[in-house]
């Protein structure tokens, strides 16, 4: 069963290739949706997949790529949108 999560990632997450790494991990795990930088310095993600893939994806978001410093993440379930890919938005 597909689920969709809204994920906010806080910490040192901009300027460290977080969005590009997120897209790579999402495509590897079969997650659809998008990622974008927010004006407050956080990263916003909408991610959609089955529960197992989303669980793996969220675990990765708690750490991020090598140069990131994730302080915390917030997740919230939202309605499924049936995205066909995972993109970076600006």
Biotite code that builds the C-alpha atoms (Angstrom):
import biotite.structure as struc

atoms = struc.array([
    struc.Atom([0.000, 0.000, 0.000], chain_id="A", res_id=1, res_name="UNK", atom_name="CA", element="C"),
    struc.Atom([1.336, 3.400, -0.999], chain_id="A", res_id=2, res_name="UNK", atom_name="CA", element="C"),
    struc.Atom([1.867, 6.101, 1.620], chain_id="A", res_id=3, res_name="UNK", atom_name="CA", element="C"),
    struc.Atom([3.012, 9.696, 1.295], chain_id="A", res_id=4, res_name="UNK", atom_name="CA", element="C"),
    struc.Atom([4.988, 11.663, 3.853], chain_id="A", res_id=5, res_name="UNK", atom_name="CA", element="C"),
    struc.Atom([5.791, 15.324, 4.227], chain_id="A", res_id=6, res_name="UNK", atom_name="CA", element="C"),
    struc.Atom([9.329, 15.489, 5.675], chain_id="A", res_id=7, res_name="UNK", atom_name="CA", element="C"),
    struc.Atom([11.126, 18.582, 6.990], chain_id="A", res_id=8, res_name="UNK", atom_name="CA", element="C"),
    struc.Atom([14.847, 18.222, 7.638], chain_id="A", res_id=9, res_name="UNK", atom_name="CA", element="C"),
    struc.Atom([16.610, 20.777, 9.865], chain_id="A", res_id=10, res_name="UNK", atom_name="CA", element="C"),
    struc.Atom([20.281, 21.432, 10.532], chain_id="A", res_id=11, res_name="UNK", atom_name="CA", element="C"),
    struc.Atom([23.210, 21.952, 8.160], chain_id="A", res_id=12, res_name="UNK", atom_name="CA", element="C"),
    struc.Atom([21.273, 20.671, 5.155], chain_id="A", res_id=13, res_name="UNK", atom_name="CA", element="C"),
    struc.Atom([21.716, 23.361, 2.503], chain_id="A", res_id=14, res_name="UNK", atom_name="CA", element="C"),
    struc.Atom([24.926, 23.782, 0.530], chain_id="A", res_id=15, res_name="UNK", atom_name="CA", element="C"),
    struc.Atom([25.985, 20.175, 1.230], chain_id="A", res_id=16, res_name="UNK", atom_name="CA", element="C"),
    struc.Atom([24.360, 18.448, -1.803], chain_id="A", res_id=17, res_name="UNK", atom_name="CA", element="C"),
    struc.Atom([21.441, 17.267, 0.338], chain_id="A", res_id=18, res_name="UNK", atom_name="CA", element="C"),
    struc.Atom([18.869, 17.626, -2.456], chain_id="A", res_id=19, res_name="UNK", atom_name="CA", element="C"),
    struc.Atom([20.973, 15.767, -5.021], chain_id="A", res_id=20, res_name="UNK", atom_name="CA", element="C"),
    struc.Atom([21.788, 12.958, -2.590], chain_id="A", res_id=21, res_name="UNK", atom_name="CA", element="C"),
    struc.Atom([18.111, 12.755, -1.608], chain_id="A", res_id=22, res_name="UNK", atom_name="CA", element="C"),
    struc.Atom([17.115, 12.343, -5.256], chain_id="A", res_id=23, res_name="UNK", atom_name="CA", element="C"),
    struc.Atom([19.714, 9.576, -5.713], chain_id="A", res_id=24, res_name="UNK", atom_name="CA", element="C"),
    struc.Atom([18.528, 7.683, -2.610], chain_id="A", res_id=25, res_name="UNK", atom_name="CA", element="C"),
    struc.Atom([14.866, 8.158, -3.570], chain_id="A", res_id=26, res_name="UNK", atom_name="CA", element="C"),
    struc.Atom([15.426, 6.744, -7.031], chain_id="A", res_id=27, res_name="UNK", atom_name="CA", element="C"),
    struc.Atom([17.432, 3.827, -5.602], chain_id="A", res_id=28, res_name="UNK", atom_name="CA", element="C"),
    struc.Atom([14.699, 2.949, -3.075], chain_id="A", res_id=29, res_name="UNK", atom_name="CA", element="C"),
    struc.Atom([11.777, 3.534, -5.474], chain_id="A", res_id=30, res_name="UNK", atom_name="CA", element="C"),
    struc.Atom([10.471, 6.619, -3.687], chain_id="A", res_id=31, res_name="UNK", atom_name="CA", element="C"),
    struc.Atom([8.547, 9.184, -5.769], chain_id="A", res_id=32, res_name="UNK", atom_name="CA", element="C"),
    struc.Atom([7.987, 12.862, -4.966], chain_id="A", res_id=33, res_name="UNK", atom_name="CA", element="C"),
    struc.Atom([10.278, 15.861, -4.683], chain_id="A", res_id=34, res_name="UNK", atom_name="CA", element="C"),
    struc.Atom([12.768, 17.769, -2.544], chain_id="A", res_id=35, res_name="UNK", atom_name="CA", element="C"),
    struc.Atom([13.391, 21.507, -2.252], chain_id="A", res_id=36, res_name="UNK", atom_name="CA", element="C"),
    struc.Atom([15.266, 24.023, -0.114], chain_id="A", res_id=37, res_name="UNK", atom_name="CA", element="C"),
    struc.Atom([13.215, 26.298, 2.113], chain_id="A", res_id=38, res_name="UNK", atom_name="CA", element="C"),
    struc.Atom([13.921, 29.933, 2.975], chain_id="A", res_id=39, res_name="UNK", atom_name="CA", element="C"),
    struc.Atom([14.412, 29.065, 6.669], chain_id="A", res_id=40, res_name="UNK", atom_name="CA", element="C"),
    struc.Atom([17.420, 26.841, 5.835], chain_id="A", res_id=41, res_name="UNK", atom_name="CA", element="C"),
    struc.Atom([15.551, 23.539, 6.084], chain_id="A", res_id=42, res_name="UNK", atom_name="CA", element="C"),
    struc.Atom([14.850, 21.007, 3.342], chain_id="A", res_id=43, res_name="UNK", atom_name="CA", element="C"),
    struc.Atom([11.272, 20.031, 2.453], chain_id="A", res_id=44, res_name="UNK", atom_name="CA", element="C"),
    struc.Atom([10.521, 16.601, 1.000], chain_id="A", res_id=45, res_name="UNK", atom_name="CA", element="C"),
    struc.Atom([7.351, 14.908, -0.172], chain_id="A", res_id=46, res_name="UNK", atom_name="CA", element="C"),
    struc.Atom([7.989, 11.189, -0.468], chain_id="A", res_id=47, res_name="UNK", atom_name="CA", element="C"),
    struc.Atom([5.663, 8.443, -1.667], chain_id="A", res_id=48, res_name="UNK", atom_name="CA", element="C"),
    struc.Atom([6.250, 4.680, -1.718], chain_id="A", res_id=49, res_name="UNK", atom_name="CA", element="C"),
    struc.Atom([5.304, 1.511, 0.104], chain_id="A", res_id=50, res_name="UNK", atom_name="CA", element="C"),
    struc.Atom([5.930, 1.427, 3.864], chain_id="A", res_id=51, res_name="UNK", atom_name="CA", element="C"),
    struc.Atom([9.219, -0.491, 3.659], chain_id="A", res_id=52, res_name="UNK", atom_name="CA", element="C"),
    struc.Atom([10.776, 1.873, 1.101], chain_id="A", res_id=53, res_name="UNK", atom_name="CA", element="C"),
    struc.Atom([9.558, 4.938, 3.004], chain_id="A", res_id=54, res_name="UNK", atom_name="CA", element="C"),
    struc.Atom([11.019, 3.566, 6.234], chain_id="A", res_id=55, res_name="UNK", atom_name="CA", element="C"),
    struc.Atom([14.424, 3.105, 4.601], chain_id="A", res_id=56, res_name="UNK", atom_name="CA", element="C"),
    struc.Atom([14.208, 6.570, 3.021], chain_id="A", res_id=57, res_name="UNK", atom_name="CA", element="C"),
    struc.Atom([13.301, 8.291, 6.318], chain_id="A", res_id=58, res_name="UNK", atom_name="CA", element="C"),
    struc.Atom([16.196, 6.552, 8.081], chain_id="A", res_id=59, res_name="UNK", atom_name="CA", element="C"),
    struc.Atom([18.542, 7.971, 5.452], chain_id="A", res_id=60, res_name="UNK", atom_name="CA", element="C"),
    struc.Atom([16.997, 11.464, 5.884], chain_id="A", res_id=61, res_name="UNK", atom_name="CA", element="C"),
    struc.Atom([17.881, 11.354, 9.594], chain_id="A", res_id=62, res_name="UNK", atom_name="CA", element="C"),
    struc.Atom([21.565, 11.233, 8.590], chain_id="A", res_id=63, res_name="UNK", atom_name="CA", element="C"),
    struc.Atom([21.766, 12.731, 5.097], chain_id="A", res_id=64, res_name="UNK", atom_name="CA", element="C"),
    struc.Atom([24.895, 12.886, 2.930], chain_id="A", res_id=65, res_name="UNK", atom_name="CA", element="C"),
    struc.Atom([28.402, 13.044, 4.382], chain_id="A", res_id=66, res_name="UNK", atom_name="CA", element="C"),
    struc.Atom([28.741, 16.826, 4.802], chain_id="A", res_id=67, res_name="UNK", atom_name="CA", element="C"),
    struc.Atom([25.238, 17.341, 6.210], chain_id="A", res_id=68, res_name="UNK", atom_name="CA", element="C"),
    struc.Atom([24.511, 17.800, 9.877], chain_id="A", res_id=69, res_name="UNK", atom_name="CA", element="C"),
    struc.Atom([20.902, 16.819, 10.511], chain_id="A", res_id=70, res_name="UNK", atom_name="CA", element="C"),
    struc.Atom([19.606, 18.157, 13.829], chain_id="A", res_id=71, res_name="UNK", atom_name="CA", element="C"),
    struc.Atom([16.059, 16.828, 13.522], chain_id="A", res_id=72, res_name="UNK", atom_name="CA", element="C"),
    struc.Atom([13.360, 15.800, 11.089], chain_id="A", res_id=73, res_name="UNK", atom_name="CA", element="C"),
    struc.Atom([9.594, 16.108, 11.237], chain_id="A", res_id=74, res_name="UNK", atom_name="CA", element="C"),
    struc.Atom([7.272, 13.780, 9.342], chain_id="A", res_id=75, res_name="UNK", atom_name="CA", element="C"),
    struc.Atom([3.571, 13.967, 8.647], chain_id="A", res_id=76, res_name="UNK", atom_name="CA", element="C"),
    struc.Atom([1.414, 11.617, 6.620], chain_id="A", res_id=77, res_name="UNK", atom_name="CA", element="C"),
    struc.Atom([-0.493, 13.160, 3.727], chain_id="A", res_id=78, res_name="UNK", atom_name="CA", element="C"),
    struc.Atom([-2.747, 11.985, 0.862], chain_id="A", res_id=79, res_name="UNK", atom_name="CA", element="C"),
    struc.Atom([-1.138, 9.932, -1.906], chain_id="A", res_id=80, res_name="UNK", atom_name="CA", element="C"),
    struc.Atom([-0.584, 11.885, -5.160], chain_id="A", res_id=81, res_name="UNK", atom_name="CA", element="C"),
    struc.Atom([0.766, 9.081, -7.399], chain_id="A", res_id=82, res_name="UNK", atom_name="CA", element="C"),
    struc.Atom([3.894, 10.900, -8.576], chain_id="A", res_id=83, res_name="UNK", atom_name="CA", element="C"),
    struc.Atom([5.772, 9.234, -11.413], chain_id="A", res_id=84, res_name="UNK", atom_name="CA", element="C"),
    struc.Atom([9.334, 10.306, -10.466], chain_id="A", res_id=85, res_name="UNK", atom_name="CA", element="C"),
    struc.Atom([11.427, 12.019, -7.800], chain_id="A", res_id=86, res_name="UNK", atom_name="CA", element="C"),
    struc.Atom([12.580, 15.517, -8.672], chain_id="A", res_id=87, res_name="UNK", atom_name="CA", element="C"),
    struc.Atom([14.456, 18.493, -7.289], chain_id="A", res_id=88, res_name="UNK", atom_name="CA", element="C"),
    struc.Atom([12.322, 21.615, -7.179], chain_id="A", res_id=89, res_name="UNK", atom_name="CA", element="C"),
    struc.Atom([13.549, 25.175, -6.888], chain_id="A", res_id=90, res_name="UNK", atom_name="CA", element="C"),
])
